[in-house]
Amino acid sequence: MTNQITVLSDDAVDPASRSAAHQPALTGCPWHDVNEMLQAAGLRPTRQRMALGWLLFGKGARHLTAEMLYEEATLAKVPVSLATVYNTLNQLTDAGLLRQVSVDGTKTYFDTNVTAHHHFYLENNHELVDIPDPHLVLSKMPEVPEGYEIARVDMVVRLRKKR
C-alpha cells in the first residue's frame, strides 16, 4: 500500500484526528475485508482495486456509475484514471461482487447489492433505488428460446414527478 492510501485508511479510522478545516473523509469498509473479498473472488488485491473497493463497499448498498466512483476517488485523493475505474467495476461485476444495471443505452449503474431485486429509476434525479418489496413477482415470463436459460431478470421502473 502507498502512504497515500494508508493515510486514507487512518483518516477513516480516527476522524477525531482531523482538523476542522478539512473536509470529512470518505469512509469505507476495513482494508482486510476488501482484501479478503477480492481474494475470495479470485482477484489480486492491487492498490487500485483495494482503494476502489474500500470506497465502494464501505457505505452499504449503493448504486454508482463509474463517473460517480471516479469523483469519490478523486475527492479521497485516490490516484486512478476513469479507465481504471471502468475496468475495476467490470472486473468486480464479472467476479460477482457487483451487479450491473443498465437504465438506458447511455447510463449504467453498478449495484453493491448482488441479491435478486428490482429498481426504481428516478428520472428527474438520475437516481437508482431498490424496490423495497422482496415479494414482487412477475406473473408471466416469455418463452425462452431453445438452448438458452434465464440468467437474471432486471426490472427497472422509471419514475418522474407528476406534472
N, C-alpha and C positions, 0 to 999 in steps of 0.2 A: 504494500500500500504506500502511496505517496504521503508526504507530510500534509499536503493539502486535504486529502481525503481523511486522514487521521484527525485533523482539526475539525472537519465537519462532524465526525463521529463524536469527538469530545464535546463539541458545542451542543449537540443534541442531548448528550447525557447530563451535562451540567449547565443548564440555562442560566443559573444564578451568576455564573462567572462572566457573562457578557455584560458590557456596559450598556446603559440605557440608550446611548446614541446609535447602537447597531440595530438593524432590522432583526426581527426574530428569525432564528434559524429554522430551516425546514427540517422537520423531524422524520425519522424513518425507523424501520424495524432494526433490531440489533444485527450487527455485521455477521455474527456467527450464524444467525438464522438465514440470512441471504446466501451465505457460503454453502450451508447445508442444502438449501433449496436448489441452488444451481447444480451442485454435485449430484444430488438425488435425481435430477432431470437429465444428467449426462452432459452438462455444460461446464466448461472450465471457468472457474471464478476469476475472470480478468478484472482489472481495475475498473474498466468502464461498466461491465455487467454488474459488478458489486455496487458501484455508486448509483447506477440507474435502478437496480433492484432495491436498494436502500430507500430511494425516493418513491418508487412505485408501490411497494408493499407495506410501507410503514403507516399508512393512513386508512386502513380498512378497505372496503370495497370501493373502487373508483373506476371512472370511465375517462380515459385520457386519449387525446390524439398525440401523434408524435411531436407536433409543434408545441402542445401544452407541456409535455415532459421535457422537451428541449428548453423551454422557457424556465421551468423549475430548476433544471440542471444549471442553467446559466446563472440564475439567482443564487444558487447554492455554491457557485464557483467550481462546478464540476466541469473539467475541460473535455467536452465531447462535441463532435460535429453533429449536425442534423442527420447526416447519412448514417453515422454510428448509432444514433437513437433509433432510426428506422430499422437498421439491421438487427439491433438488440431486441427490439419489440417483436420483430418477425421470428427471431430465434427463440424467444421466450414463448411465443404463441405455438411454434412448431413443437416445443418441448412440453406443451400442455400447461404452462404456468400462467398464460393469459388467454383470453378469448377475444377474437377479432369480431367486431360488429360493424357492418357496413350500413350506413344510414342512407346514402345515395351514392351515385357514381364518383363523387369527389371527396366524401368525408368518411374516414374510418376511425373508429374508436377501439381502444384496447381496454378490456374489462379485466380487473384483477379477480373478480368472482367468476370462477370457471364452472360453477354448478349450472344445471339446466334452469334457465329462467328467461323471461322476456323483458322488453324495454318500452318505455315511452320516450319519444324524441320531442323535446320542446323546441319547436321551430323558431320561435322568437328569440330564445336564449342560446340556441345551438347547443343544447344540453341533453345528455342521455341519462335516464334514471331507470332503475329497476322497477318493474311492475311488482307491487307488493304481494299480490295474491299467488301463493305457491300452488293453488289448486286450479289455476287457469288451464283449460283443456281445449284443444282444437277438436271439434266434433267429427270432422271428416278429413282424412288425408288423401292426396291424389294417389293414383296407381303409380307404383314405381316401375320404371322400365326394367325388363329382364337383364340380369347381370349387375344390377345396382342395388344399393341399400341406402336408407336414410341415415346420414351421419349425424345430423343435428337439425333442429328446426329453430330458426331465429325469427321471432315476430317482433317487429318494431311498429308501434302505434304512434303515428305522428300527431302531435297536438299543437294547437295555436290558440291564442287569446281570442275570445269571442269579439266580434266587431260590433 
